[in-house]
């Protein structure tokens, strides 16, 4: 009887704590979004970054500006009416608005500041009708205009682009950018990867909200979206009826508009589908939604339930001699992620040049008597923006070459060539990370990999025993033949660090689990060490090969059209127990967990 009473009281206490926790979280969910710049942490000097895909009118230069720590994305929904969120919105570092949504007369609800305004080509005429308001009074606002190529083409001077040229001539201090054709294609591809449907074939139009959210994820460390309803909101019985636009009262009902477009077979915006995608992105990126609150509230509820369960298990187990909850497993999951930025590249990558090797590669410790006489003795390169170009066939037909070449640093892997594939993968190579198993294929084609890009820095990796036995001598001879070649090898100590990192991230010992690390594993860590921001082209997300229906077959390498299928290779390696195998899918799960920590983004396909 005492046991039953005790259990009942425990459940009551846990329920009360859980309810209080959820209520407190629901009231506090706005606070992270509404800190003014500088309230948390010290001031950080802004670093200007280049954002590819946004072309300035009229000179075509890419968008360059500092990242924003906290952004407000203000929707044009009637949900904003009566919210009195204006002060909170204006208190954020950057404020993003859409199309021709005004602030005058609505400052109390939507604020007055506009850092960036994302505008559809169809809304440009609406801006032109009120030029003094949009272009003269708000000259500090940066305008991002999107639209189809026939309207936005710079060379053929599309009709919308012509109008923008006249605006810039009238207001020379105005900052106006357009999305490039490559960026428009990228946004289409994100939609297709997220929904499994081709945008044009499905008769869908992307909304300005879609382009705004993609820009916000590129520009902002933390995003708070004001006034956007969830994908399930309009199917709820008691949802409120509000205008589609807060500045057009009494015209179109928001939910009616959403449902009509969602069900339209042709020429329809897929507002509800887009919001379902935004909800998935919020689970992986620092995005919250308020007024109405949805993603944040769900997370708070989930955390409350989790907290209640943990409390119940701990209290219940306190009266038992047997341990019910695996505390060691809990500690393992709660560990802090590794800080790869603190690894330091100087000691981990050792130079090989001419006819001399670093003594540590030969097992010596007398480094002073065997100093190198050519090239830098430590890898000291540093890049603000890097792109990692995979060898996947997902890059074929992307026309990303120009965008890839425009990045500050480009990192490639193994023997992936650029000749003949420049349109899709570019031809610039700042770093090439090469596995011991690919070393021969790279070095026997010096015209492609050494002479063509003499500025390339090679980083070779492999088991220390193999590297010391024969492979180092081969690298040494090639370096002597090509004096301009810069080559480093991963030190034995750093190789152990890579193994330890795998064990720490997966809970499995690499050797005991019969796993091989891929060149992608080494490349991603090196990119994090060398770069402030990393964009990865052509890498599929970890759940990609498990989609139903299965994704279309693609060659594992873009330069081997008759090679094995990519997903078949991934799944076979992931599941195999006999022999040693790469764990590609496991590695991608780890990369996904690093994305938010180290400013990593993925495209072609885009990751949720």
N, C-alpha and C positions, 0 to 999 in steps of 0.2 A: 504493500500500500504506500509506504514511504517513497518507494522508487517511482510510483506513478505520480504522486503529488509533486515530487521533485522534477520529474520530466515535464509535467504540466506547467509549473512555474517557470521552468527554463524556456519553454516555448513562448509563453506570454512575454517574458522579458526580451527575448530575441525579436519577437514581432514588433514590440514597442520601439526597440532600438532601430530596427530596419525601417519602420515608417518614419521615425524622426530623421534618420539619415537621408532618406529619399526626399523628404520635404525640405531639409536644409540644402541639399544639393540643387533642388529645383529653384530655390531662391538665390543660390550662389552662382548659378551657371552663367550669369551675365558678367560676373566680376572679372574673369580672365580676359574677356573681350573688351572690357571698358577701362582698363588701365591706361592712363595717359602715358605717352612716351617718357621713359626715364624713371617710372615709378618702381619698376622691378629691375634690379641690376643697375650697374653704372652705365653712363652714356657710352655708346659705341660709335667710333668714327665711321661715317658712311663710306663704303667702297663702291665706286661706280662699276657696274657690270654691263656687259653687252648682251642684249636679248635678241637672238636671231629670230627672224620671221616677222618683224615689225619694221617697216620701211618708212623713213621720214619723207614727207612732202616738202620740197620737190626734189631734194638731192639724193634720196634713196639710202641714206645712211641708217644703220640699225639703231634701235632704241638703246640708249645708254643711260642708266640711272642706278641709284643705290637700291638695295633690297629694302622692303618695309618690314619692320618687326611685327606690327599688328595692323591688320586691315579691316575696314568695314566694307562689306558688299551690301549696298542698299538697293533692294528691289523696288520696283515701281508699283507694287501691289497695294490695293486698298487696305490690306492688313495694317499698314503703317498709320492709318488715320486714328488719332486719339491715343497713340502709343507714348507720346512725350519722350521719345528716344533721341531727340535732336542733340541734346548736350552730350549724351554718351557717344553718339556717332562722331560728332566733331572732336571729341577728346581722343580719338584714335589717330595713329600716325598717318595713315593713308585712307582715303575714302574713295571707293569706286562706285560710280553711278552708271545708269544705262540709258541709252537713247536720249530722248528729249525731256526726261523727267525733271521738272523744275524744283527749285528749293524755295524761291520767293513765295511767301505766303504760307509755307508749310514748314518753316524752320523749327518750330517746336516739336514736330513729329519726325522730321527726316534730317534735320541739321542744315547747315549752310555751306559747309566746305565741300569741294569737289577736287580731289587730287587727279583722278583719271575718270574719263567718261568714255565708255565703250559704246559705239554707235553703229547700228545697221545702215547699210546703203539706202534702205527704204526710209530711214529717219533723217537722213542728211537734209532733204528739202524742208523738214520741219525745223531744223536748226537754222537754216538759211532765212526762214521767215522772221526769226527773232535774233538777228546777228548781234545787236548791241548787248543783249542779255547774255548770250552764250559766249561770244568771242571778245567782247570789249570789257565787260564787267568781270569776267572770269578768265583773265589772260594767264593765270597760273595753272589752269587746268590743262592736262595733257589729253588729247583726243586720239582714240584708237578706232579706226573705221574698218569695218569688214564688209565683204560683199563678193559676188562672183567676178571672175576674171574679166568678162566683157564690160563690166561696169567700172572696174578698178584698175585696169591695165595701164601701166605707166608709159610703155612704148607706143601703144596705139591710142593712148589718151582716152580712156573710157569716159562716159558721161559723168559719172560720179567723181572720177579723178579730176576732170576738168573743173567741176564746181569747187573742189577742194583747192586747186591751184589758185583760183580767183580769191578764195577766202584768205589764203596765206599771203597773197599779194596785198590784200587790203589790211590784214593784221600781221605784219612781218614778225612779231614776237610770239605768235601763236605756235604751239607745238602740235603738229598733226602727223599721225602715222597711219599707214594702212597695213593690213595683213598681206603678206606675200602669197603667191599662189601655192608655194610649198607649205606655208603655214595653214592655209585653208584646207589643203589636202590632208595635212596632219590631223586637223580637227575632225575631218570626215572619217579618217582612219580610226581615231579614238572612239567615235560613235559606233563604227562597225565592230571594233574589237569588244566594246562593252555590251552591245546588243545582239551581235551575230547577224545583223542586217546591214546591207549596203544602203547608205542614205538615199541615193538617187533612185535605186530600184524599188525601195520601199515607199517612195513618194514623200519623203520627210524633209522638212526644212529645219535646220538648226536654229535655235533661238539666240538672241543676244546674251541671255543668261548663260548659255553654254560657253560662248567665247569668253565671257567675263570670268567664269569660274576657272577656266584653263589659264587665263592670264593671272588671276589671283594666286593660283598654286605655283606659278613660276616666280611671281614677284614677292609674295608674302610668306613670312614664317608662320604666322597665325592668322586665321581668317574667321571673322564673325559675320554671318549672313543675317541681315535684318529683313523680316517681312516675307520670307519665302515659306510656303506651306510644304508639307511632306507629300510624298507620292500617294499616301492613303487618305489624305485629308478630305478630298472631295467625295470620297465614298462613305465617309462617316455620316450617320443620320442627322446629327445635331450640329453640323458645321455651319459657321456663320456665313451670311451672304454679304460679300463686299465687292466694290467695283474692281474691274480688271486693273485699272490704273487709279492711284490715289488722287490724281489731278483731273480725272474725268468721271466725276460722280454722276450716278444715275444712268450711265450708258450701258456698258457690258458687265455682266456678272462674271466674276473670276472663275468659279468652278464650272459654270456652263461653258465658258470659253475653253477651259482646259479639256473638258470631256469631248467637246465637238472636235477639237483638233486631234485629240488622241485617237478618236475613232475614224477620222477622215482617211480615206484610202489614198488620196493624192493631195499634194501641196499642203500638208498639215504639219504644224509644229508638234513635237512629241514632248510637251511640257511634263507630263506625268512620268514618262520613261526617263527623261533627263533627271528629274528629282530623285528617282530610285537610284540612279547612278551616283548622284551627288551624295546620297546617303551612304553608299558603299565607300566612296572616297573619304568620307568623314571618319570612317573607322581606321583608315590608314594615314590620314593627314590631319593636321591640327585645324580642323574645321568645326565650328559650332553654329547652330541655328537658333534664332530667338525671335519671338513675337510673330508667329507661334514657335515655341520651343519643341524640337523633336529629337534630333540625334543626341543632343546633350542629355535630355531627359531620359532617353532610353539607356544611355550608358550609366547614368546615376542609379536608375532602378536596378540594372544588372549588378552594379557594384554593391548596392544595398542587399540584394538577395545573396550575393557571394559572401558579404560580411556576416549576414545572419547564419548562413550555413557553417562558416568557420567557427563562429561563436558557439553554435550548437555542438559541433563536434568536439571542440576543446572542453566545454563544460561537461559534456557527457562522458568524455574519456577520462576526466579527472577523477571519477569515482570507480574506475576500472584499473586493474593491474596491467591489462594488455593494452598496448598502444594501438588505438584505432586509426589515427591519422598519421600518414608517413611524413613526419616533420622534416626529415632530411630532404625529401623531394620538394617540399614547400620552400625550403631554404634555397635549393638549387634554382627554382623558377624565379625566386625573388631577387636573384643576384643582379648586380649592376652590370650593364653591358660593357664590353671592353672599349677603351678609348684608343682607337687606332692612331689618332693624331699624335699621341705621345710616344709611339714606337720610335720615331725618328729614322730618317732614311740614311743617315751618315754611316752608321755602323752595320746596317743590314745588307748593303749592296756594295760589293767590292770590285774595283776596276781590274780589267784585263786588257793590257795593251802591249804592243810590240813583242819583245821576247821575254817580258818579265811578268810574274804573277804575284799577287798579294801573298805574303808569307802565311797568312791564316788559311789560305786555300790549300797550302801544301802541308798543313799541320804544324807550322812553326809558330813560335811565339816571339822570336827575335825580330820584331818588325822594324826596329831602328836600323838594322844592318842590311835590310833588303827593301829600301824605299823605292817606290816606283819613280820613273823618270819621265813619264809621258802622261799627258791628260790629267784631268782632275782626279785626286785621290779619293774623293768622296762624292756621292751623288747629292748635289745641292739644288737641283732644279726645283722650281716652284711655279705653279700655274693657278690663276684665279678660276678659269673656266676650262674644263676638260670634257672631251667626248670619248667614250669607249665604244669602238666599232667592233661588234661581234662578227663572227664568220657565218652567221645564219643566213639562210635563203630568204628570210623575211625582208631582207634589205633589197632584194631584186625588184626593180620597178618602182622604187620609192622616190627616185630623183633627189636624193638627199645630199649628193656630192657637194654642192655649193655650200649648204648649211654646215656640213662636216668640216670642209676646208676653212670655213669662217671662224671656227672655234680657235681659242688661243693655243690649246694643246690637243693633239689627237693621239689616242692610244689604240694600237692594233695588236692582234694575237697571232702567234705562230707563223705559218707560211701563207696567210691570207693575202693574195695579191691585190693590187689596185689597177694595174694595166688591163684595159678592156672593161673595167667596171667603174670608171671614174664618175659617171653620171649618178650612180647609186651610192657609192661608198667614198667618193672623193679620192684625192691622191696625196694628201698631206699626211705625214707620219712623224710625230714627235717622239713617240716611244713605241717600241715593239717588244712585247713580253713573249719569250720563246721557251717552250718546254724542251727538256733534253731529248725527247723522242722526235721533235721537229727540227732539231738543230741542223741535221744534214740537209734537209729539204730547203732550209733557209740559206745556208752558206754555199750550197752548190749553185745558187742562182744569184750571184752578187750583182748582176746588172739590174735585177728587179728589186732586190732588197737592200743593197749597200750603195751602189753607185747612183741609183735613181734618186735617192733621198739621203745625201751624205749627212744631213743634220740629224738623222734618226739616232736615238739612243737605244741600244739593245740591252735588254735585261734577260739573262738566261737563268733558268731554274732547273734543278734536278737533284736527285739523291746525292749527298756529298761523296759517297763512295764512287759513284759513276763519274761525277764531275772531276774528282781528283785523279782518277785512274787514266782517263783518255780524253774526255770531252774538252777539258780546259786547254789541252795542247792544240786541239783543232781550232778553238776560238783564238788562241794565241797566234797561230800561223796566219789565219785570215786577217787578224788585226795588223800583223806585220806587212801583209800584202796591200792592205788598204789603210794607210796612215790616218785618214780622216775618220775612220770608223771609231765610234765610242761604244764600248761594251762594258757591262757590269754583270756579275753573277751574284745570285742570292747566297749569302754567307751560310755556313752550316748552322750557326746559332739562330739565324732568321728562319731557316727551314724548320727548325724545331718549334719556333714561335708559331709558324703557320699550322703545324700539327696541333699544338696546344690550343690555338684559336678554334680549330675545327672541333676538338673535344669539348671546349668550353661552350660553344654555340649549339652543339648537337647532343652532348652528353655521351658521345661514343668515341672510343679510342680509334684513331684512324687505322692503325695496323691491325688491331684485334677485330675490327669490323670489316677488314679486308677492303678498305676503301682507298681509292686514289684521288688526290686533289686534282682538279682541272686547272688548266691555264687561266680560265675565267676567275677562279678563286684567287690566284696570285694577282691577276690584273686588277680585280676590284679592290683588294687591299692596297696595292701600290697606288691606284688612282686616289683612294681616300687619303693616303699619306702625302701625295704630291699636290692635290688639287683642293681648292676651296669649294667648288661645286662640280658635280659630275653628272653628265647626261649619257645614258647608255642607249645605243641604237641596236635594235634587232634581237634583243634578249626576251624570250617569252616568260610570262609570270609562272610561278610554281604550279598553279592549277590548270594551266593551259591545255596540257595533253590529256587531262581527265574530262574535258568538256564532252557533253552529249548533245547533238551528234559529234563524233570525233572531228577535229580540225582537218582541213585538207592536207594532203601529203606534200611535204616540201623536203628537198635535199638537206642533209645535215650541214653542208657547207655550200655557200653561194657559188663557189668556183668549181664545184664537183656536181654537175647536174645529174649524173647517173649514180651518185653516191647513195648511201642508205637514208631512209626517211628520218627526219629529225626526231619526231615524237617516239617512233619505234626505238631509236637509239637511246633516248632519255629513259624510257620506261624499262627497257631491257637492263640498262646499267643500274637503275635504281633498285630493281627487284632481285637481281642476281646475287646469289650467296656463294656460289662456287667460283674460286679465283678472285682476283682483284678487279674492282670496277669503280668507275667514276659515279658519284652521287649527284648528278646534275640538278635534280629536282630539290633535293635537300639543300644544296648550296643556294638555290634561288630563294628558298624560304628564308635562309639567313640574310641574303641580300635585301629581301623585302623588309626585314626587321631593321636593317641598317639605313634604309632610305631616309627616314625622318631624322636620324641621328647625324648623318653626314651629308645632308643636302644632295641626295641622289635621286634622279628622275629617270624614267624609262619610257621609250616610245618605239613604235613600229615593232611589236604592238605596245600600246600604252598599258601600264599596270594600274589596277584599281587603287 
